[in-house]
């Protein structure tokens, strides 16, 4: 009886071992089919953005040259997001959808974020478009994502990878807001690729590819939502300003280690009485734990509105109602130069 009992007790384990390859194979096919579904759903959203521009050769003569990148429709009216580095100084622009060319115009471009908004003047009959969700939460690190791009002269091409980090800078280059890093490498013609998660949600657009390691940086959908609207309705991105510079310090106090390093004369922070050395605890509804939290709060703040800024001065908490203003042109020029993403 003991031998029979032991045999029956071992049966579930044996069945698990026997069925493991079957389960793994089923999971693989489920994932594969989901990637295929996402590709089929969004491949008609992407376009190849082609431009001609003029540049001076070694002999001092002006010559025409060309660039190409990926873009994708974000409205049924033919609005397209792509990278600014491809349309910069363009003298002529057109887009290709399923290998058919359509004339296009540039509605606006932004140097800091490397984003441009283009509009097809004639619409393809069979295009689809991506919906930008202002409330979409960024996916967790290790989440699987799918990219769709148009490399070189090839048709819409899928790629798969994962989110590998959240960063606000790379090397000496600062980003205006947090970017997602993926382990997908995008080559020639693939800047501006769209990125989806496995639920079919739009995650963001490729704006930077690293050459040292197989990685790319994705501007998240919430940031693209703001940039698209600014470019669409005003032709430029409006950057908000608090009128202060902050810095990380080594020690933490009440969960924060971000301290006001400089208060810009005549800026919003000086107007309400924020002082150098104040430890920033929160801005609006965002707890400030890292310097990047301040950058994000500034990026998404709306000019003309008031935000609640809580600081720690000595042992006393103070709260200020700060009116957000647009960053002065001189200050924007400095930051744009520091943040600028190199042209391809």
N, C-alpha and C positions, 0 to 999 in steps of 0.2 A: 504493500500500500504506500509506503514511503516513496518508493521509486516512481510510482504512478503520479503521486502528488507533486514530486519535483518536476516530472515531465510536463504536467499541466501548467505548473507555475512558470516554466521556461517558454511555453508556447507564445505568449504575447511578445516577449523579447525577440524570439525567432521571427515572428511575423513582421515586427518592426524592422528588423535587419533586412528581410527579404523585400519589404515594400519601400524601403528608403530610396533606392534608385528610381522607382516608379514615381514616388512623390516628387523627388527632385526634378525628374524629367517633366512632370506636369507643371511644376512651378516655372521651369524654364520656358515652356511653351506659352504659359500665361503671360509672362513678362514679354516675350518676343511678340506675341499677338498684340499686346497693349502698345508697344512701341510702333508697330505697323499701323495700328489704328490712329495714333497721334500724328504720324507722318502723313497718312492719307487725308486726315482732316485739315491739316494746316499747310500742306505743300503748295497749294494754290494761293497762299497768302504772300509768298516770297516773290521778290523781283530782283533782277540784276540792275543796279544803278550804274549807268555809264556816263562819263563826263569827258569833255575836251577842255583843256585849259592851255594858256600860253605861258611859256617860260623862256628865259634868255639862255642861249647856248654859250659856249666858251668864246665864240667869235663876236659876241654881243648882239646876235641876231635873235629875233623872237620866233620861236617854233611852237607848233602845237604838240601837245602830248595828251595821253589818255590815262584814266584811272577807272577802276570798277570795284564795286563792293556789293554786298547783299543789303536789301531793304525789305520791308514788309508793310502791307496795307493795315491801317489802323482805323479806317472808316469806310463806309459805303460810298463816300464822295470821292475816294481816290487818294486820301492823304497817306503818305508813306514815311516811316521813320527809317533813317539810315545814319551812318557816321558822318560827322562834319569833315573829317579828314579826307573823304573822297570828293565832296562837293566844293571844297574850299577853292576859291578863285576860278570856279568853272565858268567857261564862256558858252558852253552848250551842254545840255543834259537831257537824257532820255532813259527810259526804263524798259527792260525786257520782261515780259510775262509769258511763260511757255514758248520762249524763243521768238516772240513777236514784239517789235519795238513800238513804244508809245512816247510821244513828246511829253516832257514834264517841266515844271518850274520849281525853283527853290523858294519856299515861303519864309524860311528863317533858319539860322544856324547858331550853335552855341559853342564857343571855344572851350569853356571849362569842362563841360560834360562830354564833349565830342559827339554831340547829337545834332542832326539836321532834320528838318521837316520838308518833304517834297510832295508835290501834288501832280498826279498824272492828268494831263489835259484831255486825253481821250481814255476812256475806261475799257479794260478788257471785258468780255462778256461773261467769263466764267471765274472771276476772281473771288476769293473769300477774304475776310479781314479779321484781325486779332482784336479782342476786347481788352482794354486796359482797366484793371480794377484798382481803384484808389485805396481800397481797404484790404487788399490781399497781403497776408503776412508772409514774410520771407521764409522759405523752406529751411528745415534744420540741416545742419552739417551732416553729410553722408547721404542726403536725399538724392535719389536718381533723377536726372534731368535729360531731356532730349533736345538737341539743337537741329535746326534746319537752315541750310545756307546754300549759296550758289558759287562754289569754287571754280576758278578759271572759267572754262567754257562749258562746264558740266551742268546737267539739270539739277533740280532741287535735291539736295543730298542730306540724309539724316546722319546724326552722330549722337552717341550716348556717353554719359559720364555721371559725375556726381558733384554736389556742392562740397568744396573742400575748405572753405573758410569765409569769414566776413572780414573785410579790410577797408580801411579808410586811406591807405597809402600803399605805394610800392616803390622800393628804392627811395629816391628823393622826391618822387611825385606824390602830391597830395590830391585826394579826390574831394569834391565838394560835399559828398555824402557817402554813406557806407555802400560798398560794392560787394557782390558775391564773387568768390573765386571758385572756378571749376577746374577739373583736370582734363577738359576738352581743349585740344589745340586747334585753332582756326588759322588756316593759311591764306594765300592770296585770293582775294575776292570774297572772303568770308567775314570780314568785319561787318557788323550790323546784323549778324545772324540772330534769329529769334530763338528763345529758350523756353521750353515747356516742362512742366512736371508730369508725372504719370497719371495725375487726375485730370489732365487736359487744361490746367491753369497756366496762363502766360506768366512766366517768371521774370523775364527781362530781355535785354539786348546786349550782345557782345560789343564792347567798346575798346577793349585792350586785349592783346594777346602777348604773352611773355615768350621770348625766344630761348631763354636759358633752361626753362623746364616746360613740360607740356601743360600749360595753364592759361586760362583766360579770365578776364574780369567782366562781370555782367552788371549793367546798371539796372537796378530792380524796377519792377513795374510801377510801384507807387511814385518813384522819382520820375520815371518816364511820363506818367500821367500829368504831373505838374509841368514838365518841360514841354510836352506836346501842346498843352493848353496855352502856355505862355507864347510859344512860337506861332500857334494857330491864330490867336487873337491879337497879338501885339508884335509879332515878328522877332521877338527877342525874349530871353529868359530874364525874369526879374528876380534878382538875388536879394534876400533880406539881410538886415544888419542890426546887431545889438550894440555896436560901438564899443566893443571890448575885445581884448585878447586874453586867452586863458592858457594854462599850462598844467600838466600833470606833476604832482609832487609825490614823494616816496611814501609818506605816511597817510593813513586813512583816518578820517574823522566823520563819524555818523554815516559811514558807507561811501563817502565821497573823497576824492583826492584831486579835485580840479579846483584850481585857484586862479582868481583874476590877476593876470600879470600886468596888464596895461588897460587903462580907461582912456579911450580916444577923446580928446577935447572936442566939445560940441556935439558928441554923439548921444544916442538914447540912454546909454548906461550912466553917463555923467549927469544927464538931465534929471534922473531920478535919485541920484545919490549913491550909486554903487561905487565902491572904492577898491583900489589895488590891495590885494591881500585877502579880499573876501573869498571864502570857500563856497563854491556854487553847489547847492544841494538839489535844486530842481528848477526846470524851466517849463512852464505850462504844466502838462501832466507827465513830463518825463523826468525821472530821477537821473541825476547827473553823477555817474560813477567814473567815466572815462572822458578824455578830451573829445573823443568822437561823438559823444552824446550831445555836446554843445554844437558841433558842426551840423549834426542831423536836426537839432531843434531849430537852428538858424535856417537851414535849407528849406524846411517845410513850413516855417512861419510865414504868415501873409502880411505883406506891407500894409500899414495903416491900422492893423489890429493891435490890441494890447495883450501881452503875455505876463503871466505871474512868475516872477523870479524870486526864489527863496535862497538866501545866502546865510552863512554862519560867519559872524564877525566877532572874534574873540570867543566868548561863551554864549553869545546872544544870537538867536535866529532873527533875521529880518526879512520882510517880504516887500517886494517892489512891483508896481504895475508899470511895465516898460512898454512904450509904444514903438512897434517895429517900424523901421524906415528902410528905404531902398539903399543899398550900399553905394557910397559915392563913386563916381566914375574913376577917380584916381586910385581909390582903394581896390576897385574891381579890376583895374588894369594890372595892379601888382599881383593880386591873387590869381588872375587868369594866366599870367605868365608863369607863376609857380605851379599851378595845377594843370597846365596845358598838356594834353595828350599828344605825343609826337605824331606828325602826319606819316602816312604809310609811304 
